[in-house]
Every structure is written in structure tokens, then in C-alpha cells.
Amino acid sequence: MTDQDGPLIGGRYRLLERLGHGGMGTIWRAVDETVRRDVAVKEPRLPENLTPDQRTRFFERMLREARAAAGVANPHVVTLHDVVIHDGRPWLVMELVRGRSLADVLDEGTLSPREAARIGAAVAEALRAVHANGVLHRDIKPGNVLLADDGRVVLTDFGIAQVEGEAPMTETGAVAGSPEYVAPERVNGLRPGPPSDLWSLGVLLYQSVEGWSPFRRSNSMTTMLAVRDETPPPPARAGELAPLITALLQKDPAARPEVGAVLAGLKHVAEPPPAPQLTPPPGAVPPVGPGGTRLDTGGPVPPAAPPKAWHRRPRNRLIGAGLALLVIAGAALAVADPWAGPSGVPSTWVSNDEAAVKMTIPTPSGYRQSSDTSGSAQSLFWDSPAPHKKQSDPTTRISAAYDDQTSDKSSGDAADSTLQSYDSSSFSDMVYTKEHYSLDYKVPFHGQTASVLDYTFRSKNQTRGTDHRIIQFAVLSKDSKTEYEITVSVSGTEDFVNGDAPKAIFDKVIAGLRIPQLTS
């Protein structure tokens, strides 16, 4: 078919070649003759012997796809340009993604855990945007994930998407989507939600690294029975992805991690952070702040306490928030215990033996101490001493909290509930714009598993020159009834907040931290 021979759709889109087809239609490469742009056009594919009512429902489904895709602006979601009625049928005009589908790639072999995590992270970002718009994709599978030649990962084909508030398009008792990727709650006829799409992502990740689909059987019925009743073998080639895949494939949707935790886990595997450097090598230049101030000696670091809301209590809990421990289990910073002793703490620092929080906490000399006994946790704060001249001047706070009434069951629960607090609307006077966060749920500390949350953000009601960062360490007692927290909070210019100084202070505090219940 030449450019001149192809049919013209909607008076402007010339069909050039067929790229593929599926249950809902055929995808064509076309050219928009009005603006001379290559596009992808989806032609409706009608099953034989449809009644007029069924044809109407089919077209309504395609229009739903258009609404679902058009309502999401995200680089990992296919862009919809136009909807054209041709021969009484709606044709969808989308961006043309030059590349291959993940299904095509998997036909040639498996992916490494890191590459699977990179692709999975893009899909998770797409799902976060889709779900935020009240849309469920309901057909996450390798064939609907496009890998562009420029490296971009794009989620496409919203043909069976469900929009919040709209009636389902499938017939009673029917299950839309590819059976091996359909979540068990949908097989059981229950109302799906965002966890259903995350289940499908878990199946996709399993297949990507293992080379086979864990629930595929000889026909649709036995496949759906396997989805409902069978537990696949633990992934053997997934490496650090294995705990995340296992968490996503929990039969109970409430037991699956939320999309934010999934995204953090995938990014951790795709771009693992360097192991923490707690003691500088001999001859290394000590970390400095603005104006050349040495931070390792406790010299002047411009002060002023960060916003009171930086302490995480009170906190809002979402359903299943504590389950994020499953997401990044196994994504440890190192096998050895890097924080087992006080080495690396400058001799000029002060060792604070505090009965109120049942910890010994090192702080730079000159930091001012205050306390907070609100809520169930005992808390102490140490603020940097230098005069605070303007809002963008750096400030540093070290805080320690002890809670013997914690409902957290693990350090992962503690980190997750902290993140949920900052994402929630509980702080009505501080609406945050999240810049970045990372979570490590399996950090060894004196025989226990601790967690570290590193969270950078900006308050919408503050000047653009002021950013904030918290680095929080959390560990539970051996009986999981008591929680210990150490937090380094900084605010100031973007360069200071995102620089090495905050982490340098945090590393020294943790290096000298003593918790008698754990370290004696």
C-alpha cells in the first residue's frame, strides 16, 4: 500500500500499513495530511453476528478508551490526538510510538531484573497517573507495553478501561482482559480497584524475568482457575525483584502494596543507590555547608527549627500501608552491618544519653535541645545554633523519638506510615509538593532490620528558594512493641538540601547511635 493508495479516514488520516491487531481492533500507521505527522490509528474490529445493541456497546467501549486515555497526561501513557467517526464507527488517532512491544521482546528471551524493573517502574508511573484520574486499565500485559526506540516506555490500549462512576461495559458474568493477567478478585466477580492493575503488573514482571507466564494454562477456563486457586513457584531469576513480585501476586488485593511503594521498589532495583559511606577515607575533605562551614566539627550551620509538622505524629494510615515492607524486602544497602558502632563520629560532637527516648544520640556541639511529649511518642530535638537571617538560609534539626505504644509491626511499617503522613492532607497548613523520595526497608542494625526514608519536598506556601529534606531511621525492638526513630531534617536552598551535607550529618548520627535494648 503506497501513501497515495491508502484510504483516507476522517478526511485527513491516510492509512499506510497495518502494525498489528487484537481483540478490539487493528492498529495502522497513518499520516495526518493536515499537519504531515505520522500517527497510529485504531480501527474498530467488530465480531461477527453482533446485534445492533451489541454494536452500540462495542462503540461505546471504544469511546470510553478515548476518554480514558485523553484524561491522562503522562509521558508513559499513550497520547490520544483525535477520535474520528468513519463509516459509522469511531476510529482512535494516537501518537505513533516507534519501537516494539514488550511481548515482542520477550519472544526473544528474558530480561534482567534491572531492565524489568526499569520497564515496570514506567508502567507503575503510568498506573499512578491513570488511577489518579479515576481510571482502571484492566489489561496490563506485555502486548500493551511499548518500548520506544528512544528508550521511553509507553502504556497503551485502554479498550477495556473502566472509568470511575461509569457503568461496566462487559456483559454480566464476563471477565474482560487476557485471562492469565486478570486479578483473582475479578475472576471471583468482585469489583476491581487499583490493586487489580498492580496484580497484572506482577504477572508481567514474573514473565519478564522468568521467561514464562505463571498462570497460563491450555484454555481460558483453566487459566482463570489457576489465577484464583494456585500459587506460582517463587521466582528463581528475579534477584531483588523477587519479594516485590511475590507481594504483587497476593490473592487478597488488600495485601498488595500501593502503587507509590511499588514504584519506589522498582526504582530501587533499576537504579540502586550507592552503599552508605559512613567514614570518609583518609585525607578526604570534610563536608562543608554554605560559606565553607565545616559540618563534621559541629561548626555553625544556620539554624531555625524546621516546620513542626516535620515530626510524623499525628499520622494518617491508609488501608494496607504497613504492607509496603513486602515491596522492597531484599533491597538492602549492604549485607554487612554498616552502623554497628560509634566509629566515624567526630570527637567534637556531644553524646546525649537520654532516658526520655531510651537512646544515646550524638549531635554536633552547640545544637540547642527541646522536647515534645504530644501524642504517644516521647520526642527530643536538637537545632542548629547559627542565627537565622532569611527563609532560604539552611537550618538543621536532629530529632529522636521513642514510642512504646506503636502499632507498627516492622521498621517497614514505620517508614511507610511516615511517608503516608507527608502524602496525606493531615497537615492542613502545609501542602507539600513532593520532589523525590527513596525507601530502604531492610537496613541491618545490631541484629535487627531498620528502615531509612529519604524524602525531599517543597511547601507550596513558601518561597521557591526553600526546599526541605528529611532522612529518617526507624527500628523496632526485638518484640516489635517499641519503636525508635532518628530523623535529620534540613531546609534551605535546593543545592544545600540536595547536597551531601544532610546525609553526612545523618550518617554520623547513626554511626554513634546507641539503643541499650538493641546494642548492649
Secondary structure, 3 states (H helix, E strand, C coil): CCCCCCCEECCCEEEEEEEEEECCEEEEEEEECCCCEEEEEEEECCCCCCCHHHHHHHHHHHHHHHHHHHCCCCCCECCEEEEEEECCEEEEEEECCCEEEHHHHHCCCCCCHHHHHHHHHHHHHHHHHHHHCCEECCCCCHHHEEEECCCCEEECCCCCCEECCCCCCCCCCCCCCCHHHCCHHHHCCCCCCHHHHHHHHHHHHHHHHHCCCCCCCCCHHHHHHHHHHCCCCCCCCCHHHHHHHHHHCCCCHHHCCCHHHHHHHHHHHHCCCCCCCCCCCCCCCCCECHHHCECCCCCCCCCCCCCHHHCCCCCCCCCCHHHHHHCCCCCCCCCCCCCCCCCCCCCCCEEEEECCCCEEEEECCCCEEEEECCCCCEEEEEECCCCCCCCCCCEEEEEEEEECCCCCCCHHHHHHHHHHHHHCCCCCCCCEEEEEEEEEEEEEECCEEEEEEEEEEEECCCCCCCEEEEEEEEEECCCCCCEEEEEEEEEECHHHHCCCHHHHHHHHHHHCCECHHHHC
